[in-house]
Amino acid sequence: MRSSVAVEIRELARSRVIAKRIGLITLDEMKCWADEQIRKHSEPPDFLFSISLGEDRELTFVERLDLVRDKPDDADCAPIAAEILDRLDSGKLDFAALELIALNCGDVLDRESSRWDVFSWIADELHLAGEGVKDRDSSYADVRAALRTMAG
């Protein structure tokens, strides 16, 4: 496999691992993605088989897939924000679930990341809207705007 393709697959896998860790996708969705990648490539990287089998522990030895040694940063947020928007638009995700996902992002992201503050704000904004302290429609619009900015 060409090294540029392997790097691209690793970065896509990183996005999938982060999405699963924050609760945006399920283990089954991540495994299905890996299965698709395995079918698509004649010589898939070994880590795809670990993902396909749901063996997360095996990923701790793979560069860029170990989220403890290589914490997600600002660059990792764009694909996550884009997927959140896609799921909101398709109805696969609601704002109540997004509050928890945003909290999880804060736990996973490097605290030095400028996006950490944005996800913390999203969680707070959704909580206040859910409690009736803030206008729900206005808060939802503001959250979508922040996600669009992050998605680029």
Secondary structure, DSSP 4 states (H G I P E B T S, - for coil): --HHHHHHHHHHHHHHHHHHHTTSS-HHHHHHHHHHHHHH-SS--HHHHHHHTT-GGGGGGSTTT-TTTS---HHHHHHHHHHHHHHHHHTSS-HHHHHHHHHHHHHHS-TTSHHHHHHHHHHHHHHHHHTTSS-HHHHHHHHHHHHHHHH-
